[in-house]
Amino acid sequence: MVVVFTGPLVGLLISAFNKTLDPTSFSLWPDEFTLENFVQAKDKNVYLYLLNSFIVVGFGLLLQMLVSVFAAYSLARKKFRGMTIVMLLMLTTMMLPEEIIAIPLSLVLADLPVLHLNLIGTYAGMILPVGAWGFSILVMTEFMKEVPVELEEAARIDGAGELRIFATIIVPLCRPALGVIGVFGFTMIWDQYLLPLIVAPESDMWTLPIALRSLRSDEEVGIGVLLAASLLALLPSIIAFLAFQRQFMRGLTSGAVKG
């Protein structure tokens, strides 16, 4: 199983630095080590596409975390009419394949309700739709429900206001859940394909997943450059997992114990 899962990754890593590629052979070290594939990738604007991906995932993940903690606080600690309907709507966003909502989403982004703004061809068009994700809100909601109410009551007796309780007690205790939604949210936004395809008609706004499709069909692009671009697309997800690893594992462990 280890070979099945790690074999393609090792092959990609070696081939990206290999000058002479033979698809029929496999080695644990490049036959002729080179960085030329990464240099040629610059000529094909791969690093511009990588920068676009970082912009979208950076602001998108920050917005998603803010929306998740505020929405989860309302759902977990407050009682209001229509709470069940809100939860059902959250679940619906997770069940519908994005291909089904592609056309309605493109119409909404072309003429944003109330504000009548056209977000096609803007970074905001790729960031706003990923800001609210049902999975992140539900994970954060379930975690906040486990925070003892007595802590809030003690803080109120000491004179703490609602915002101070939220910022100094609730959010710090939910750091493991932030790690979980950080990893899953990063991967979800980074792998977005259909949304950037709808929003970015011009190539200078493409994200790396969109650009990989174009590079694959470009006869001037060698297999080495394509593999180097694929490696650049893969590395951020691995780095994000390693960065949030401790909080991610604590979040999963907490969920398992509570279950």
Sequence and secondary structure as in RCSB ss.txt:
>XXXX:A:sequence
MVVVFTGPLVGLLISAFNKTLDPTSFSLWPDEFTLENFVQAKDKNVYLYLLNSFIVVGFGLLLQMLVSVFAAYSL
ARKKFRGMTIVMLLMLTTMMLPEEIIAIPLSLVLADLPVLHLNLIGTYAGMILPVGAWGFSILVMTEFMKEVPVE
LEEAARIDGAGELRIFATIIVPLCRPALGVIGVFGFTMIWDQYLLPLIVAPESDMWTLPIALRSLRSDEEVGIGV
LLAASLLALLPSIIAFLAFQRQFMRGLTSGAVKG
>XXXX:A:secstr
 HHHHHHHHHHHHHHHTBSS  TT   SS SSB SHHHHHHHHTTHHHHHHHHHHHHHHHHHHHHHHHHHHHHHH
HH   TTHHHHHHHHHHHHHS TTTTHHHHHHHHHS TTT    TTSHHHHHGGGS  HHHHHHHHHHHHTS HH
HHHHHHHTT  HHHHIIIIIHHHTHHHHHHHHHHHHHHHHT  HHHHHH  SGGG  HHHHHHHHHT TTS HHH
HHHHHHHHHHHHHHHHHHTHHHHHHHHHHHHHH 
